[in-house]
Amino acid sequence: MPAGFPKLPAGMPKGYLELSELPDSLALLPAPPGPKTEAFARDEEVSKSMARKPGSPRFLHAASDADLKPAHALQTFACASGVSPDPKKTPVLYRLLGKTMIDVGLSTYKAKVHYQRVRPFVVHGNASCYPPDEAALRSDGSYPSGHSAVGWGWALVLAEVMPGRADAILQRGRDFGDSRLVCNVHWASDVDAGRLMASATIARLHAAQQFRADVEAAQGEIAGQQLAPPAEACAGETAAAATP
């Protein structure tokens, strides 16, 4: 296994890329901001400004975004794209998002393991928006943000599959990363770095023949199908977007 990667679970699904083909986050990213720097002062200021009241629409939206179980997470862009990925109705799109998630998420790990940056809810001694993850996150490096990388990576891929919905899709991808700030589990510089690694990974994926084939096949797969989620399923997302 390439240096810098954690031991992966046996039987873990593979992405499109081998680990050796992934962008090197340790080489591409600068070190995270140190204490008493202007950059860290910005992180602290953004952390304060993004805090939301527990139970508010934006807080609940961020908590939903924190859940990366595939059946839930793969619906992240259903409202923005107008398509609910389904393993039976849209198997290519479902596979495309699942395999991309693996590649983009793993691309962050060399820097995560190396820096082991402590997360804001640990530094501040308070809570996150998603308590089920807190125990694991205490020992998982904050920089760069894997969630933000996955959200931005998905946005880039879906904007290519559905260019007519690109603006809404990219806005949702940005929003997904911002949810990590609302959740109090990442610093702003973590989110920025996650988006950079997503962009680097998607660029690398375009050299993979199977990825390119799946993007093209997904475009044909959704053409002419009625795949939009029911309106009530998007009510929470609409309410969160309306929150200042």
DODO-15428 format. One record per residue: residue number from 1; z, x, y of N, C-alpha, C in turn. Coordinates in Angstrom, 3 decimals. Each point is the difference from the previous one (the first is absolute). Layout:
N
<node NUM,<Z,X,Y>,<Z,X,Y>,<Z,X,Y>>;
...
END
This chain:
244
<node 1,<0.000,0.842,-1.192>,<0.000,-0.842,1.192>,<0.000,0.881,1.247>>;
<node 2,<-0.828,-0.342,1.021>,<-0.026,0.821,1.204>,<1.380,0.110,0.650>>;
<node 3,<0.276,1.170,0.593>,<1.297,0.210,0.647>,<0.208,-1.014,1.113>>;
<node 4,<1.245,-0.454,0.138>,<0.346,-0.898,1.089>,<0.007,-1.462,-0.364>>;
<node 5,<-0.504,-0.356,-1.192>,<-0.002,-1.392,-0.411>,<1.213,-0.288,-0.889>>;
<node 6,<0.558,-1.216,0.139>,<1.091,-0.379,-0.884>,<-0.535,-0.239,-1.406>>;
<node 7,<0.887,-0.008,-0.971>,<-0.407,-0.334,-1.367>,<-0.358,-1.476,-0.038>>;
<node 8,<-1.231,-0.291,-0.368>,<-0.466,-1.376,0.016>,<0.396,-0.706,-1.298>>;
<node 9,<0.288,-1.305,0.068>,<0.390,-0.736,-1.210>,<-1.116,0.032,-1.050>>;
<node 10,<0.383,0.095,-1.248>,<-0.977,-0.037,-1.095>,<-0.728,-1.339,0.023>>;
<node 11,<-1.300,0.054,-0.150>,<-0.786,-1.230,-0.019>,<-0.317,-0.564,1.368>>;
<node 12,<0.338,0.720,1.063>,<-0.315,-0.477,1.349>,<-1.512,-0.117,0.163>>;
<node 13,<-0.488,-1.130,0.550>,<-1.443,-0.149,0.196>,<-0.550,1.112,0.889>>;
<node 14,<-1.266,0.334,-0.192>,<-0.631,1.045,0.790>,<-0.816,-0.602,1.136>>;
<node 15,<-0.130,0.770,1.055>,<-0.893,-0.371,1.075>,<-1.408,0.485,-0.303>>;
<node 16,<-0.786,0.157,1.044>,<-1.354,0.527,-0.167>,<-0.002,1.527,-0.070>>;
<node 17,<1.037,0.627,0.531>,<0.036,1.451,0.139>,<1.028,0.625,-0.929>>;
<node 18,<-0.290,1.220,-0.427>,<1.015,0.811,-0.655>,<0.971,0.510,1.066>>;
<node 19,<1.217,0.342,-0.411>,<0.970,0.502,0.967>,<-0.544,1.222,0.748>>;
<node 20,<-0.733,0.843,-0.686>,<-0.539,1.209,0.630>,<-1.068,-0.316,1.034>>;
<node 21,<-0.535,-1.223,-0.005>,<-1.048,-0.383,0.951>,<0.549,-0.667,1.252>>;
<node 22,<1.273,-0.336,0.005>,<0.587,-0.689,1.145>,<0.119,0.933,1.208>>;
<node 23,<-0.094,-0.541,1.214>,<0.296,0.814,1.183>,<1.423,0.543,-0.071>>;
<node 24,<0.197,1.193,0.527>,<1.293,0.681,-0.059>,<0.802,-0.335,1.259>>;
<node 25,<0.953,-0.911,-0.121>,<0.768,-0.434,1.171>,<0.814,1.135,0.599>>;
<node 26,<0.443,0.937,-0.822>,<0.788,1.115,0.524>,<-0.856,0.920,0.858>>;
<node 27,<-1.272,0.121,-0.347>,<-0.903,0.829,0.789>,<-0.521,-0.735,1.236>>;
<node 28,<-0.181,-1.317,-0.102>,<-0.627,-0.761,1.082>,<0.969,-0.422,1.100>>;
<node 29,<1.254,-0.194,-0.341>,<0.955,-0.549,0.955>,<0.887,1.080,0.607>>;
<node 30,<0.346,-0.146,1.275>,<1.028,0.879,0.559>,<1.358,-0.380,-0.557>>;
<node 31,<0.981,0.835,0.206>,<1.361,-0.360,-0.401>,<0.466,-1.210,0.810>>;
<node 32,<0.864,-0.822,-0.556>,<0.515,-1.137,0.770>,<0.825,0.490,1.185>>;
<node 33,<0.142,-0.832,1.024>,<0.759,0.417,1.186>,<1.427,0.406,-0.333>>;
<node 34,<0.438,1.098,0.578>,<1.368,0.442,-0.181>,<0.934,-0.672,0.986>>;
<node 35,<1.319,0.062,-0.250>,<0.961,-0.589,0.935>,<-0.073,0.681,1.357>>;
<node 36,<0.325,-0.752,1.023>,<0.029,0.490,1.385>,<-1.385,0.401,0.510>>;
<node 37,<-1.056,-0.551,-0.601>,<-1.353,0.207,0.522>,<-0.458,-1.288,0.682>>;
<node 38,<-1.004,0.139,0.876>,<-0.547,-1.184,0.649>,<-0.612,-0.952,-1.021>>;
<node 39,<-0.615,0.564,-1.023>,<-0.628,-0.834,-1.022>,<1.039,-0.836,-0.740>>;
<node 40,<1.169,0.597,-0.286>,<1.023,-0.769,-0.685>,<0.622,-1.032,0.941>>;
<node 41,<0.081,0.325,1.279>,<0.489,-0.981,0.973>,<-0.923,-1.221,0.022>>;
<node 42,<-1.304,0.257,-0.136>,<-0.948,-1.119,-0.091>,<0.262,-0.809,-1.263>>;
<node 43,<0.232,0.683,-1.115>,<0.303,-0.712,-1.238>,<1.208,-0.911,0.163>>;
<node 44,<1.044,0.520,0.635>,<1.208,-0.798,0.204>,<-0.273,-1.196,0.924>>;
<node 45,<-0.781,0.222,1.033>,<-0.300,-1.081,0.937>,<-0.818,-1.096,-0.671>>;
<node 46,<-0.993,0.391,-0.776>,<-0.804,-0.995,-0.711>,<0.851,-0.744,-1.017>>;
<node 47,<0.883,0.713,-0.672>,<0.881,-0.638,-0.975>,<0.820,-1.110,0.656>>;
<node 48,<0.517,0.273,1.180>,<0.782,-1.011,0.726>,<-0.880,-1.163,0.450>>;
<node 49,<-1.184,0.314,0.513>,<-0.856,-1.051,0.560>,<-0.590,-0.909,-1.072>>;
<node 50,<-0.117,0.495,-1.228>,<-0.592,-0.801,-1.074>,<1.037,-0.804,-0.785>>;
<node 51,<1.261,0.147,0.308>,<1.031,-0.765,-0.706>,<-0.180,-1.493,0.281>>;
<node 52,<0.165,-0.812,-1.027>,<-0.118,-1.445,0.122>,<1.211,-0.666,-0.651>>;
<node 53,<0.317,-1.167,0.482>,<1.164,-0.728,-0.500>,<-0.225,-0.416,-1.451>>;
<node 54,<0.956,0.256,-0.896>,<-0.137,-0.469,-1.382>,<-0.264,-1.500,-0.051>>;
<node 55,<-0.971,-0.382,-0.804>,<-0.352,-1.405,-0.119>,<-1.092,-0.445,0.946>>;
<node 56,<-0.360,0.850,0.981>,<-1.092,-0.337,0.914>,<-1.334,0.101,-0.732>>;
<node 57,<-1.049,-0.666,0.512>,<-1.291,0.055,-0.698>,<-0.512,1.420,-0.240>>;
<node 58,<0.135,0.872,1.004>,<-0.520,1.366,-0.178>,<0.835,0.782,-1.007>>;
<node 59,<1.292,-0.223,-0.018>,<0.880,0.665,-0.960>,<-0.360,-0.433,-1.424>>;
<node 60,<-0.177,-1.293,-0.207>,<-0.342,-0.514,-1.328>,<-1.380,0.484,-0.439>>;
<node 61,<-0.911,0.111,0.951>,<-1.338,0.514,-0.288>,<0.083,1.457,-0.453>>;
<node 62,<0.825,0.784,0.676>,<0.179,1.401,-0.377>,<0.625,0.117,-1.383>>;
<node 63,<0.953,-0.872,-0.302>,<0.627,0.015,-1.324>,<-1.021,-0.329,-1.082>>;
<node 64,<-0.891,-0.936,0.282>,<-1.059,-0.322,-0.952>,<-0.933,1.189,-0.197>>;
<node 65,<-0.339,0.690,1.092>,<-0.869,1.178,-0.093>,<0.650,1.132,-0.782>>;
<node 66,<1.316,0.015,-0.073>,<0.698,1.073,-0.716>,<-0.190,-0.096,-1.509>>;
<node 67,<-0.321,-1.179,-0.494>,<-0.115,-0.235,-1.438>,<-1.371,0.477,-0.482>>;
<node 68,<-0.030,1.128,-0.713>,<-1.260,0.568,-0.476>,<-0.306,-0.341,-1.454>>;
<node 69,<0.676,-0.970,-0.569>,<-0.396,-0.441,-1.342>,<-1.434,-0.518,0.086>>;
<node 70,<-0.904,0.496,-0.860>,<-1.429,-0.282,0.171>,<-0.360,-1.465,0.192>>;
<node 71,<0.566,-0.887,-0.787>,<-0.363,-1.415,0.104>,<0.249,-0.533,1.402>>;
<node 72,<1.014,0.525,0.664>,<0.318,-0.418,1.366>,<-0.784,0.827,1.025>>;
<node 73,<0.064,1.318,-0.141>,<-0.577,0.884,1.012>,<-1.510,-0.138,0.114>>;
<node 74,<-0.686,-0.276,-1.098>,<-1.452,-0.102,0.042>,<-0.483,-1.228,0.770>>;
<node 75,<0.932,-0.868,0.407>,<-0.351,-1.148,0.841>,<0.233,0.274,1.488>>;
<node 76,<0.356,1.228,0.337>,<0.345,0.339,1.376>,<-1.067,-0.416,1.010>>;
<node 77,<-1.257,0.161,-0.366>,<-1.094,-0.241,0.943>,<-0.701,-1.337,-0.241>>;
<node 78,<0.598,-0.871,-0.802>,<-0.659,-1.263,-0.322>,<-0.289,-0.830,1.248>>;
<node 79,<0.957,-0.080,0.903>,<-0.194,-0.814,1.205>,<-0.979,0.665,0.959>>;
<node 80,<0.106,1.304,0.177>,<-0.881,0.711,0.923>,<-1.437,0.039,-0.494>>;
<node 81,<-0.183,0.130,-1.303>,<-1.344,0.138,-0.560>,<-0.610,-1.321,-0.438>>;
<node 82,<0.863,-1.011,-0.215>,<-0.494,-1.263,-0.518>,<-0.250,0.022,-1.490>>;
<node 83,<0.500,1.021,-0.692>,<-0.217,0.145,-1.435>,<1.330,0.310,-0.681>>;
<node 84,<0.348,-0.780,-1.012>,<1.176,0.274,-0.822>,<-0.452,0.737,-1.258>>;
<node 85,<0.244,1.303,-0.090>,<-0.426,0.732,-1.197>,<0.629,-0.587,-1.256>>;
<node 86,<-0.793,-0.124,-1.045>,<0.451,-0.615,-1.234>,<-0.568,0.794,-1.181>>;
<node 87,<0.835,0.342,-0.979>,<-0.502,0.825,-1.113>,<-1.082,-0.675,-0.832>>;
<node 88,<-0.098,-1.330,0.066>,<-1.032,-0.709,-0.754>,<-1.206,-0.364,0.867>>;
<node 89,<0.264,-0.505,1.213>,<-1.100,-0.428,0.858>,<-0.680,1.170,0.708>>;
<node 90,<0.781,1.008,0.343>,<-0.555,1.168,0.707>,<0.513,1.286,-0.656>>;
<node 91,<-0.344,0.245,-1.247>,<0.559,1.155,-0.708>,<-0.373,1.346,0.614>>;
<node 92,<-1.179,0.118,0.579>,<-0.394,1.278,0.592>,<0.832,0.269,1.251>>;
<node 93,<0.138,-1.002,0.868>,<0.805,0.171,1.208>,<1.447,0.304,-0.360>>;
<node 94,<0.507,-0.687,-1.003>,<1.379,0.222,-0.444>,<0.176,1.432,-0.492>>;
<node 95,<-0.951,0.479,-0.771>,<0.054,1.382,-0.492>,<-0.155,1.000,1.142>>;
<node 96,<-0.900,-0.283,0.917>,<-0.232,0.883,1.138>,<1.281,0.205,0.804>>;
<node 97,<0.695,-1.078,0.299>,<1.237,0.109,0.777>,<1.102,0.682,-0.800>>;
<node 98,<0.098,-0.318,-1.280>,<1.043,0.604,-0.825>,<-0.166,1.495,-0.153>>;
<node 99,<-1.212,0.448,-0.268>,<-0.239,1.434,-0.192>,<0.097,0.754,1.335>>;
<node 100,<-0.449,-0.623,1.076>,<0.128,0.626,1.318>,<1.467,0.160,0.376>>;
<node 101,<0.806,-0.988,-0.323>,<1.438,0.067,0.270>,<0.613,1.230,-0.655>>;
<node 102,<-0.384,0.277,-1.222>,<0.543,1.146,-0.725>,<-0.406,1.312,0.678>>;
<node 103,<-1.282,0.143,0.310>,<-0.474,1.243,0.622>,<0.637,0.234,1.360>>;
<node 104,<0.011,-1.030,0.829>,<0.539,0.166,1.353>,<1.502,0.254,-0.049>>;
<node 105,<0.711,-0.743,-0.833>,<1.440,0.213,-0.103>,<0.354,1.399,-0.468>>;
<node 106,<-0.693,0.490,-1.024>,<0.285,1.337,-0.518>,<-0.363,1.100,0.988>>;
<node 107,<-0.953,-0.263,0.875>,<-0.413,1.033,0.961>,<1.124,0.411,0.939>>;
<node 108,<1.024,-0.831,0.138>,<1.091,0.302,0.926>,<1.083,0.880,-0.612>>;
<node 109,<-0.028,0.204,-1.326>,<1.199,0.505,-0.669>,<0.293,1.484,0.160>>;
<node 110,<-0.988,0.846,0.204>,<0.336,1.411,0.191>,<0.898,0.181,1.218>>;
<node 111,<-0.364,-0.632,1.108>,<0.829,0.103,1.207>,<1.332,-0.728,-0.185>>;
<node 112,<-0.016,-1.155,-0.654>,<1.254,-0.733,-0.242>,<1.005,0.873,-0.739>>;
<node 113,<-0.464,0.594,-1.087>,<0.887,0.808,-0.836>,<0.468,1.242,0.749>>;
<node 114,<-0.890,0.593,0.788>,<0.329,1.246,0.701>,<1.020,-0.230,1.121>>;
<node 115,<-0.221,-1.004,0.816>,<0.838,-0.178,1.199>,<1.253,-0.828,-0.270>>;
<node 116,<-0.063,-0.953,-0.917>,<1.157,-0.849,-0.317>,<0.668,-0.519,1.283>>;
<node 117,<-0.793,-0.516,0.881>,<0.541,-0.514,1.266>,<0.868,-1.235,-0.250>>;
<node 118,<1.112,-0.076,0.704>,<0.942,-1.105,-0.172>,<-0.466,-1.202,0.826>>;
<node 119,<0.126,-1.168,-0.578>,<-0.499,-1.219,0.620>,<0.947,-0.532,1.082>>;
<node 120,<-0.547,-0.785,0.943>,<0.834,-0.450,1.123>,<1.210,-0.830,-0.407>>;
<node 121,<-0.123,-0.871,-0.996>,<1.168,-0.823,-0.347>,<1.123,0.866,-0.581>>;
<node 122,<-0.364,1.156,-0.593>,<1.016,0.920,-0.514>,<0.614,0.793,1.155>>;
<node 123,<-0.836,0.509,0.883>,<0.486,0.757,1.163>,<0.941,-0.850,0.849>>;
<node 124,<-0.373,-1.249,0.207>,<0.777,-0.865,0.897>,<1.133,-0.726,-0.704>>;
<node 125,<0.038,0.078,-1.330>,<1.080,-0.646,-0.735>,<-0.047,-1.509,0.046>>;
<node 126,<-1.228,-0.571,0.076>,<-0.107,-1.457,0.003>,<-0.881,-0.448,-1.165>>;
<node 127,<-0.634,-1.147,0.120>,<-0.726,-0.575,-1.130>,<-1.497,-0.030,0.258>>;
<node 128,<-0.755,-0.261,-1.055>,<-1.437,-0.209,0.109>,<-0.289,-1.494,-0.122>>;
<node 129,<-1.272,-0.354,0.028>,<-0.368,-1.414,-0.151>,<-0.143,-0.387,-1.458>>;
<node 130,<0.069,0.991,-0.905>,<-0.273,-0.276,-1.415>,<1.011,0.738,-0.862>>;
<node 131,<1.214,-0.548,-0.138>,<1.069,0.674,-0.741>,<-0.357,0.453,-1.413>>;
<node 132,<-0.881,-0.708,-0.747>,<-0.297,0.477,-1.353>,<-0.551,1.426,-0.064>>;
<node 133,<-0.598,0.480,1.082>,<-0.592,1.343,0.006>,<0.945,1.082,0.511>>;
<node 134,<1.132,-0.384,0.576>,<0.797,0.976,0.747>,<0.516,1.146,-0.861>>;
<node 135,<0.468,-0.288,-1.189>,<0.545,1.068,-0.851>,<-1.063,1.049,-0.288>>;
<node 136,<-1.197,-0.437,-0.343>,<-1.078,0.938,-0.307>,<-0.448,0.762,1.239>>;
<node 137,<-0.036,-0.684,1.151>,<-0.497,0.638,1.219>,<0.947,1.083,0.526>>;
<node 138,<1.266,-0.089,-0.346>,<0.948,1.010,0.471>,<-0.345,1.392,-0.528>>;
<node 139,<-0.660,0.069,-1.139>,<-0.347,1.296,-0.580>,<-1.506,0.257,0.008>>;
<node 140,<-0.748,-0.846,0.699>,<-1.457,0.146,0.080>,<-0.379,0.396,1.416>>;
<node 141,<-0.753,1.082,0.139>,<-0.352,0.495,1.325>,<-0.720,-1.026,0.858>>;
<node 142,<0.317,0.004,1.277>,<-0.536,-0.982,0.937>,<-1.373,0.380,0.548>>;
<node 143,<-0.324,1.297,-0.017>,<-1.195,0.503,0.690>,<-0.987,0.611,-0.979>>;
<node 144,<-1.240,-0.506,-0.028>,<-0.561,-1.139,0.741>,<0.297,-1.320,-0.713>>;
<node 145,<-0.283,-1.092,0.668>,<0.266,-1.322,-0.555>,<-1.065,-0.386,-1.018>>;
<node 146,<0.421,-0.184,-1.249>,<-0.923,-0.430,-1.031>,<-0.473,-1.431,0.198>>;
<node 147,<0.919,-0.893,0.413>,<-0.386,-1.383,0.275>,<-1.080,-0.057,1.081>>;
<node 148,<0.233,0.732,1.085>,<-0.969,-0.020,1.103>,<-1.342,0.551,-0.443>>;
<node 149,<0.038,1.034,-0.844>,<-1.242,0.563,-0.528>,<-0.744,-1.032,-0.834>>;
<node 150,<0.709,-0.693,-0.868>,<-0.639,-1.006,-0.842>,<-0.593,-1.120,0.846>>;
<node 151,<0.765,-0.495,0.965>,<-0.496,-1.094,0.842>,<-1.239,0.384,0.788>>;
<node 152,<0.003,1.207,0.570>,<-1.151,0.436,0.783>,<-1.184,0.326,-0.915>>;
<node 153,<0.270,0.554,-1.162>,<-1.072,0.259,-0.959>,<-0.672,-1.285,-0.446>>;
<node 154,<0.805,-1.001,-0.336>,<-0.573,-1.297,-0.367>,<-0.821,-0.580,1.140>>;
<node 155,<0.502,0.134,1.221>,<-0.730,-0.550,1.148>,<-1.369,0.661,0.145>>;
<node 156,<-0.060,1.299,-0.163>,<-1.276,0.701,0.124>,<-0.981,-0.432,-1.080>>;
<node 157,<0.495,-0.157,-1.222>,<-0.875,-0.411,-1.102>,<-0.479,-1.435,0.194>>;
<node 158,<0.908,-0.904,0.332>,<-0.385,-1.401,0.153>,<-0.907,-0.207,1.204>>;
<node 159,<0.185,0.789,1.058>,<-0.898,-0.100,1.153>,<-1.414,0.401,-0.387>>;
<node 160,<-0.122,0.876,-0.978>,<-1.313,0.391,-0.497>,<-0.585,-1.082,-0.910>>;
<node 161,<0.837,-0.604,-0.821>,<-0.468,-1.058,-0.889>,<-0.378,-1.250,0.788>>;
<node 162,<0.779,-0.302,1.053>,<-0.205,-1.220,0.799>,<-0.120,0.350,1.478>>;
<node 163,<-1.076,0.637,0.419>,<-0.109,0.468,1.379>,<0.097,-1.112,1.041>>;
<node 164,<-0.343,-1.222,-0.364>,<0.107,-1.107,0.941>,<1.434,-0.358,0.343>>;
<node 165,<0.956,0.437,-0.808>,<1.428,-0.263,0.269>,<0.741,1.286,0.344>>;
<node 166,<-0.745,1.047,0.352>,<0.605,1.328,0.149>,<1.119,0.035,1.024>>;
<node 167,<-0.175,-0.628,1.154>,<1.036,0.075,1.033>,<1.313,-0.598,-0.492>>;
<node 168,<-0.067,-1.187,-0.599>,<1.222,-0.651,-0.494>,<0.635,0.816,-1.118>>;
<node 169,<-0.831,0.579,-0.855>,<0.508,0.802,-1.113>,<0.698,1.257,0.514>>;
<node 170,<-0.607,0.686,0.948>,<0.602,1.227,0.536>,<1.273,-0.304,0.778>>;
<node 171,<0.026,-1.122,0.699>,<1.228,-0.397,0.694>,<1.129,-0.230,-1.006>>;
<node 172,<-0.339,-0.621,-1.128>,<1.014,-0.243,-1.035>,<0.465,1.318,-0.629>>;
<node 173,<-0.934,0.953,-0.139>,<0.387,1.307,-0.520>,<0.958,0.726,0.924>>;
<node 174,<-0.261,-0.087,1.302>,<0.929,0.584,0.980>,<1.354,-0.696,-0.067>>;
<node 175,<-0.035,-1.324,-0.104>,<1.209,-0.809,-0.059>,<0.841,0.345,-1.225>>;
<node 176,<-0.669,0.298,-1.122>,<0.703,0.345,-1.232>,<0.817,1.272,0.185>>;
<node 177,<-0.575,0.984,0.690>,<0.751,1.215,0.299>,<1.136,-0.256,0.967>>;
<node 178,<-0.247,-0.846,1.009>,<1.048,-0.328,0.960>,<1.176,-0.697,-0.668>>;
<node 179,<-0.272,-0.688,-1.099>,<1.094,-0.656,-0.729>,<1.042,1.007,-0.484>>;
<node 180,<-0.415,1.229,-0.257>,<0.941,1.016,-0.446>,<0.974,0.379,1.116>>;
<node 181,<-0.441,-0.146,1.251>,<0.882,0.246,1.141>,<0.973,-1.162,0.161>>;
<node 182,<-0.522,-1.218,-0.113>,<0.864,-1.180,0.065>,<1.043,0.048,-1.119>>;
<node 183,<-0.424,0.507,-1.152>,<0.901,0.067,-1.164>,<1.083,1.058,0.148>>;
<node 184,<-0.154,0.926,0.956>,<0.987,1.056,0.223>,<0.005,1.024,-1.134>>;
<node 185,<-1.163,0.181,-0.658>,<-0.080,0.949,-1.109>,<-0.918,1.186,0.293>>;
<node 186,<-0.686,-0.025,1.136>,<-0.866,1.115,0.387>,<0.075,0.225,1.499>>;
<node 187,<-0.254,1.237,0.366>,<-0.162,0.380,1.397>,<-1.474,-0.180,0.391>>;
<node 188,<-0.256,-0.095,1.305>,<-1.381,-0.172,0.459>,<-0.887,1.157,-0.447>>;
<node 189,<0.511,1.217,0.007>,<-0.808,1.143,-0.425>,<-0.303,-0.054,-1.491>>;
<node 190,<0.865,-0.636,-0.803>,<-0.281,-0.207,-1.427>,<-1.217,-0.919,-0.164>>;
<node 191,<-0.008,-1.069,0.786>,<-1.079,-0.987,-0.077>,<-1.317,0.627,0.447>>;
<node 192,<0.033,0.745,1.108>,<-1.212,0.675,0.475>,<-0.559,0.935,-1.067>>;
<node 193,<0.881,0.764,-0.626>,<-0.431,0.951,-1.028>,<-0.536,-0.723,-1.234>>;
<node 194,<0.582,-1.124,-0.346>,<-0.495,-0.785,-1.122>,<-1.417,-0.483,0.243>>;
<node 195,<-0.268,-0.458,1.208>,<-1.355,-0.462,0.324>,<-1.001,1.156,-0.053>>;
<node 196,<0.423,1.175,0.426>,<-0.887,1.161,-0.082>,<-0.346,0.310,-1.450>>;
<node 197,<1.000,-0.040,-0.884>,<-0.266,0.295,-1.409>,<-0.883,-1.083,-0.632>>;
<node 198,<0.154,-1.230,0.432>,<-0.881,-1.050,-0.501>,<-1.443,0.278,0.389>>;
<node 199,<-0.216,0.364,1.254>,<-1.362,0.282,0.462>,<-0.603,1.169,-0.765>>;
<node 200,<0.808,1.040,-0.237>,<-0.493,1.168,-0.746>,<-0.338,-0.375,-1.439>>;
<node 201,<0.818,-0.855,-0.595>,<-0.241,-0.378,-1.398>,<-1.229,-0.892,-0.128>>;
<node 202,<-0.157,-0.954,0.895>,<-1.178,-0.866,-0.065>,<-1.267,0.808,0.230>>;
<node 203,<0.052,0.968,0.896>,<-1.162,0.880,0.193>,<-0.327,0.734,-1.294>>;
<node 204,<1.028,0.482,-0.691>,<-0.225,0.704,-1.260>,<-0.522,-0.953,-1.077>>;
<node 205,<0.458,-1.228,0.006>,<-0.438,-0.970,-0.999>,<-1.495,-0.296,0.098>>;
<node 206,<-0.556,0.129,1.169>,<-1.427,-0.277,0.153>,<-0.874,1.021,-0.727>>;
<node 207,<0.592,1.082,-0.451>,<-0.740,0.964,-0.828>,<0.108,-0.342,-1.480>>;
<node 208,<0.791,-1.032,-0.338>,<0.191,-0.407,-1.392>,<-0.971,-1.118,-0.335>>;
<node 209,<-0.857,0.232,-0.963>,<-1.060,-0.956,-0.331>,<0.545,-1.365,-0.387>>;
<node 210,<1.089,-0.035,-0.798>,<0.527,-1.279,-0.441>,<0.583,-0.805,1.156>>;
<node 211,<0.625,0.687,0.942>,<0.520,-0.689,1.185>,<-1.140,-0.641,0.775>>;
<node 212,<-1.041,0.743,0.266>,<-1.137,-0.543,0.754>,<-0.627,-1.174,-0.737>>;
<node 213,<-0.103,0.111,-1.315>,<-0.573,-1.085,-0.786>,<0.866,-1.254,0.076>>;
<node 214,<1.336,0.180,-0.021>,<0.892,-1.152,0.054>,<-0.014,-0.659,1.375>>;
<node 215,<-0.122,0.781,1.065>,<-0.114,-0.588,1.343>,<-1.234,-0.888,0.063>>;
<node 216,<-1.123,0.503,-0.478>,<-1.238,-0.777,0.029>,<0.102,-1.230,-0.900>>;
<node 217,<0.587,0.167,-1.182>,<0.140,-1.133,-0.917>,<0.944,-1.051,0.564>>;
<node 218,<1.052,0.422,0.693>,<0.944,-0.953,0.589>,<-0.674,-0.845,1.074>>;
<node 219,<-0.910,0.599,0.757>,<-0.734,-0.758,1.006>,<-0.795,-1.126,-0.643>>;
<node 220,<-0.660,0.296,-1.107>,<-0.755,-1.032,-0.695>,<0.893,-1.021,-0.681>>;
<node 221,<1.141,0.445,-0.462>,<0.916,-0.864,-0.740>,<0.547,-1.138,0.857>>;
<node 222,<0.284,0.266,1.264>,<0.603,-1.023,0.852>,<-1.033,-0.845,0.726>>;
<node 223,<-1.258,0.403,-0.042>,<-1.041,-0.730,0.726>,<-0.123,-1.429,-0.523>>;
<node 224,<0.132,-0.962,0.904>,<-0.202,-1.400,-0.369>,<1.167,-0.658,-0.691>>;
<node 225,<1.087,0.732,-0.266>,<1.157,-0.604,-0.662>,<0.997,-0.560,1.014>>;
<node 226,<0.692,-1.062,-0.378>,<1.054,-0.575,0.824>,<1.326,0.598,-0.460>>;
<node 227,<0.433,1.055,0.681>,<1.150,0.776,-0.463>,<1.130,0.079,1.029>>;
<node 228,<-0.084,-0.796,1.056>,<1.021,0.070,1.044>,<1.330,-0.558,-0.501>>;
<node 229,<1.119,0.575,0.445>,<1.308,-0.544,-0.382>,<0.232,-1.334,0.695>>;
<node 230,<0.860,-0.852,-0.544>,<0.311,-1.260,0.682>,<0.647,0.266,1.356>>;
<node 231,<-0.259,-0.885,0.948>,<0.468,0.216,1.371>,<1.507,0.207,0.067>>;
<node 232,<0.750,-0.728,-0.818>,<1.465,0.125,0.063>,<0.476,1.379,-0.419>>;
<node 233,<-0.808,0.697,-0.813>,<0.389,1.337,-0.433>,<-0.041,1.001,1.149>>;
<node 234,<-0.709,-0.340,1.059>,<-0.139,0.926,1.134>,<0.920,-0.370,1.161>>;
<node 235,<0.806,-1.037,-0.164>,<0.837,-0.466,1.104>,<0.993,1.058,0.452>>;
<node 236,<0.644,0.689,-0.953>,<0.966,1.030,0.357>,<-0.644,1.164,0.732>>;
<node 237,<-1.180,0.385,-0.429>,<-0.714,1.096,0.660>,<-0.386,-0.377,1.414>>;
<node 238,<-0.425,-1.254,0.181>,<-0.368,-0.491,1.336>,<1.217,-0.004,0.908>>;
<node 239,<1.143,-0.445,-0.502>,<1.218,-0.039,0.809>,<0.444,1.411,0.387>>;
<node 240,<-0.110,0.949,-0.934>,<0.394,1.373,0.292>,<-0.910,0.615,1.055>>;
<node 241,<-1.292,-0.295,-0.083>,<-0.948,0.551,0.965>,<0.245,-0.527,1.397>>;
<node 242,<0.568,-1.203,0.085>,<0.263,-0.611,1.306>,<1.288,0.501,0.631>>;
<node 243,<0.794,0.763,-0.762>,<1.262,0.517,0.514>,<-0.261,1.191,0.931>>;
<node 244,<0.542,-0.006,1.211>,<-0.209,1.132,0.917>,<0.487,1.296,-0.604>>;
END
